């Protein structure tokens, strides 16, 4: 079965460590899905490319066609990989705005969707962002967050053993995401602007 995975990177620079980590996670998850017999279709969303449109949408309530396309990519995916840089012990404002807009436009867009959460930061002490901020956010959005999260500090990219340790964490998290996606059937995609049938309203649906 063909599986679409949206890879959301909220890095501000170019290149960014958040995008580097996102690419590593996407590659590992794709390999794990193929091991399970699924085709992997990785779709990257660079949030920084939609920064102005996000602000305009929060003010006007209407997404641009480009932002709408990015939101649809995430809403229509079978699973998500989300990566943010760490600012003041939390995810970035740009990262929050993207998922806030998505939830405002379609409250059920992320319900029951498997998610792998990851973050980057200037020190390993910032790794608490994963459990103190990111996991609660996606639990609130009714996602299924896989048990293993991934944090990468500068020292995780260098040194004799650091790359191996990071690779093991990436592999474990990617395997959990792939398994969660694989065991689910094909997602039923519904246009959020499609009117609810009258009979369904009468039935309380």
C-alpha positions, 0 to 999 in steps of 0.5 A: 500500500502506498503511504504518504508521510508529511515531514514538517520542518520549522527550521529558520535558517537555510540550511538548518539542523532541524531540516537535517534531522527531518531528512534523516528521520524521513529516510529512516521511516521510508526504509522501515515502511518499505521493510513492512511492504509499503511504498513510502511517499515523503512530502516535505513542508518547510514552514519558513516558506509560509511564514508571511502567509501564516501571519496573514491567515491568522489575521484574515482567516483565509489561507493563501493557495500555497499555505492551503496546499501545505496544510492539505499535505499534512491533513491528508498524510498517513503519518507525520514527522515534525521537527522544530528548533527550541526557543525558550524551552518550547517549540518555535512560534512559527511551528505553533502557528502552522498547527494552530492554523491547521486546527482552526481550519479543520478541527479533525485534521490530525485526529488519530494520525501517527506522529513522530516528534523531534527537535533541535537545540543548542544544548542537550538540556533543551531536550525536555521540550519534547515531553513538556511541550511537543507531546502535550501539543499533539496529544491535545490535537488528538494525534497518536504520538509514538513513544520514542522522540528524537532530540539533536544537540550540536554534540549529537552531530559530531564526536566519536560515538555521537552519530551512532547514538543519534542514528539508533534513536532515529532508527527506533523512532522511525520503526515505531512510526512505520509500524503505527502507519502500517497497521492502519488502513487507508485514510478516508479523506474528506473535504473539510468544506463539504457540507454535512448531509442533513440526515447525518445532522438529524442523527447527531453526526 
